[in-house]
């Protein structure tokens, strides 16, 4: 069982000058989040290499978000804007069960499973007394087959159905007050996004590491994407996420790990793909066909067999969207850790986004508008000091994590 409670308070200020009027806006956003996780697992070996595993999991989340917007003109008193003030409550209860089995026959091995979940979701706007309860049942099958060629080479093929739920900020329906002409709101009616994933992979074990190549095809439905449009009644530009389209993704990913020395290890991956997205919104057909790539690189040094120092780089190339393009982004993180208490405890000091570059930048265009913008979380650049204590080992195969954690 795990529980997590988090509170946050964000404030934003904007200033607009025009027609001799100095107009200043400010918005305040107070969040509260509580998460409870319950899980139980059972494993039954039925042969030397085979085992059956089953379990249940409940993930219960409550979010509360209080949003306030105020405006001041020419130094007068601050006035609230009632249209933008509200409290949003989001309750998400997900109950799931899974069963997996794996077996090995010589050089051939197979894993398969089925996970089901029941989701009960409720959103509420307290000021206007708007509620939106929803529930649904989903099933997620998966299958993994592998064949070992000689000793160091393995071929793999897999299929899985996955789910991706909207982030909390995509659901909050408040008008986020960028300035007096541009607004963004979430969409509490967003449905989950579903993916059918097919992969063919090759893995080779080296003396000091391994390399892996994967070719994949992914078909996504209910794809959520930010859409921008001009309101007919006000002439203001508004953006919000919607379940826009279907997406076909064809790609190749290369990854590897290498130990240059006992004290130096590095791993990285590069993923290139083509994405075709098509859908429609408010009677307008939207389409994009883009080629893009992303890469991750991390390296770890051990100093004096005591302190681990790790650095990582994450890069995302530009890509087209259905209404414009998203610009490139990158970020660098750094961390140092030391093992204590007979290696069961670990103290870690980490610095995220060292160069303050982790931000989204985009260009959006339509028949009667063009906007450029960027977004960065207030907490993207931060320093953390943490302590972890491990009671027992609980390592799981990637396939098992896929079945349990979606």
ABEGO torsion letter per residue (X at the ends): XBBBBBBBBBBBBBBBBBGGBBBBBBBBBBBBBBBBBBBBBBBBBABAABBBBBBBBBBBBBBBBBBBBBBBBGGBBBBBBAAABBBBBBBBBBBBBBBBBBBBBEABBBBBBBBBBBBBBBBBBAAAGBBBBBBBBBBBBBBBBBBBBEAABBBBBBBBBBBBBBBAAAABABBBBABAABBBBBBAABBBBBBBBBBBBBBBBBAAEBBBBBBBBBBBBGBBBBBBBBBAAAGBBBBBBBBABBBBBBBBBBBBBBBABAABBBBBBBBBBBBBBBBBBGGBBBBBBBBBBBBBBBBBBBBGGABBBBBBBBBBBBBBBAAEBBBBBBBBBBBBBBBBGGGABBBBBBBBGAAGABBBBBBBBBAABBBBBBBBBAAABBBBBBBBBBABBABBBAAAAAAAAX
